[in-house]
Amino acid sequence: MRISQNTRDLWAVQYRDCAAEPIDLDSDRARFILHTHAAHGGGCLPYLAAMAYSFGTEV
């Protein structure tokens, strides 16, 4: 699925805080979060939540 620039910008703002766990994940949002938070390490809650979501679904 192709995500529009406006959507990416919105998600960048919504998921910028590494201390806030996202609650409204779907496969596109999980991929976006994994990409944008990849280098943040194990203390980054969005990355951990997106990884857990990805392992729990067939993408």
Backbone as JSON, one array per atom type, in Angstrom:
{
  "sequence": "MRISQNTRDLWAVQYRDCAAEPIDLDSDRARFILHTHAAHGGGCLPYLAAMAYSFGTEV",
  "N": [[0.84, -1.18, 0.0], [0.52, 2.22, -0.77], [1.42, 5.04, 0.99], [0.28, 8.3, 1.58], [2.04, 11.48, 1.51], [0.98, 13.33, 3.3], [-0.25, 11.67, 5.19], [2.0, 10.27, 6.15], [3.36, 12.43, 7.32], [1.52, 13.12, 9.34], [1.54, 10.74, 10.9], [4.23, 10.8, 11.68], [4.22, 12.88, 13.5], [2.35, 11.94, 15.38], [3.57, 9.6, 16.38], [6.04, 10.27, 17.45], [7.13, 10.31, 20.02], [9.17, 8.44, 22.02], [8.51, 7.43, 24.48], [5.86, 6.91, 24.59], [3.47, 4.49, 24.15], [2.08, 3.25, 21.18], [-1.4, 2.82, 20.42], [-3.12, 2.27, 18.39], [-2.45, 0.48, 16.24], [-1.91, -0.76, 12.93], [-0.98, -2.81, 10.12], [0.34, -1.11, 8.24], [0.96, 1.17, 9.75], [2.57, 0.01, 11.71], [4.77, -0.83, 10.15], [5.7, 1.69, 9.32], [6.43, 2.83, 11.8], [8.41, 1.0, 12.62], [10.34, 1.54, 10.71], [10.94, 4.29, 11.17], [11.76, 4.39, 13.84], [13.84, 2.64, 14.11], [16.6, 2.8, 14.93], [16.55, 3.45, 17.59], [16.71, 1.81, 19.81], [16.11, -0.56, 22.55], [14.56, 0.75, 24.47], [12.59, 2.19, 23.3], [9.32, 2.62, 23.1], [7.33, 2.78, 20.96], [8.68, 1.41, 18.89], [9.05, -1.16, 20.02], [6.36, -1.92, 20.39], [5.44, -1.91, 17.74], [7.06, -3.9, 16.67], [6.2, -6.13, 18.15], [3.53, -6.19, 17.3], [3.94, -6.75, 14.59], [5.07, -9.31, 14.69], [2.9, -10.68, 15.59], [1.06, -10.76, 13.56], [0.25, -11.72, 10.2], [2.0, -10.39, 7.66]],
  "CA": [[0.0, 0.0, 0.0], [1.26, 3.47, -0.85], [0.94, 6.0, 1.98], [0.47, 9.67, 1.12], [2.95, 12.31, 2.29], [0.22, 13.9, 4.41], [-0.41, 10.62, 6.2], [3.31, 10.06, 6.78], [3.62, 13.58, 8.19], [0.65, 12.98, 10.51], [2.07, 9.66, 11.72], [5.5, 11.25, 12.25], [3.89, 13.69, 14.68], [1.63, 11.1, 16.36], [4.4, 8.54, 16.93], [7.41, 10.76, 17.63], [7.57, 10.16, 21.41], [9.61, 7.08, 22.32], [7.99, 7.01, 25.78], [4.41, 6.69, 24.47], [3.15, 3.29, 23.38], [0.94, 3.44, 20.27], [-2.5, 1.89, 20.72], [-3.97, 2.1, 17.21], [-1.59, -0.05, 15.18], [-2.26, -1.68, 11.86], [0.28, -3.23, 9.5], [1.02, 0.03, 7.63], [1.53, 2.01, 10.82], [3.66, -0.74, 12.32], [5.93, -0.72, 9.25], [6.18, 3.06, 9.4], [7.1, 3.0, 13.09], [9.64, 0.21, 12.59], [11.3, 2.26, 9.88], [11.35, 5.58, 11.73], [12.33, 4.24, 15.18], [14.73, 1.48, 14.06], [17.89, 2.98, 15.6], [16.33, 4.03, 18.91], [17.04, 0.86, 20.86], [15.07, -1.3, 23.26], [13.74, 1.58, 25.34], [11.64, 2.93, 22.47], [8.04, 1.89, 23.17], [6.69, 2.59, 19.65], [9.39, 0.37, 18.15], [8.73, -2.45, 20.62], [4.96, -2.23, 20.1], [5.33, -2.23, 16.32], [7.71, -5.2, 16.47], [5.29, -7.13, 18.7], [2.39, -6.27, 16.39], [4.38, -7.4, 13.35], [5.25, -10.73, 14.94], [1.6, -11.27, 15.88], [0.2, -10.75, 12.38], [0.87, -12.1, 8.93], [2.09, -9.18, 6.84]],
  "C": [[0.89, 1.24, 0.0], [0.61, 4.48, 0.11], [1.26, 7.41, 1.49], [1.43, 10.43, 2.04], [2.23, 12.92, 3.49], [0.03, 12.9, 5.54], [0.9, 10.35, 6.91], [3.65, 11.2, 7.73], [2.79, 13.5, 9.48], [1.18, 11.9, 11.45], [3.39, 10.05, 12.37], [5.27, 12.07, 13.51], [3.26, 12.81, 15.77], [2.56, 10.12, 17.07], [5.83, 8.99, 17.2], [7.97, 10.49, 19.02], [7.9, 8.7, 21.72], [9.09, 6.57, 23.67], [6.5, 6.7, 25.74], [4.14, 5.48, 23.58], [1.95, 3.56, 22.47], [-0.14, 2.4, 20.54], [-3.34, 1.56, 19.48], [-3.2, 1.55, 16.02], [-2.36, -0.87, 14.15], [-0.96, -1.98, 11.14], [1.04, -2.07, 8.85], [1.67, 0.92, 8.68], [2.69, 1.31, 11.5], [4.91, -0.67, 11.45], [6.54, 0.66, 9.3], [6.98, 3.28, 10.69], [8.41, 2.22, 13.13], [10.72, 0.93, 11.8], [11.82, 3.52, 10.58], [12.02, 5.46, 13.1], [13.38, 3.13, 15.25], [16.01, 1.64, 14.88], [17.74, 3.46, 17.05], [16.62, 3.07, 20.05], [15.83, 0.29, 21.57], [14.2, -0.49, 24.2], [12.68, 2.37, 24.6], [10.33, 2.14, 22.39], [7.34, 1.75, 21.82], [7.36, 1.47, 18.84], [9.04, -1.02, 18.7], [7.3, -2.87, 20.32], [4.77, -2.63, 18.64], [5.95, -3.58, 16.01], [6.78, -6.31, 16.97], [4.07, -7.29, 17.8], [2.77, -7.04, 15.13], [4.56, -8.9, 13.53], [3.92, -11.44, 15.18], [0.65, -11.32, 14.7], [0.97, -11.26, 11.17], [0.83, -10.88, 8.03], [2.32, -9.55, 5.4]]
}
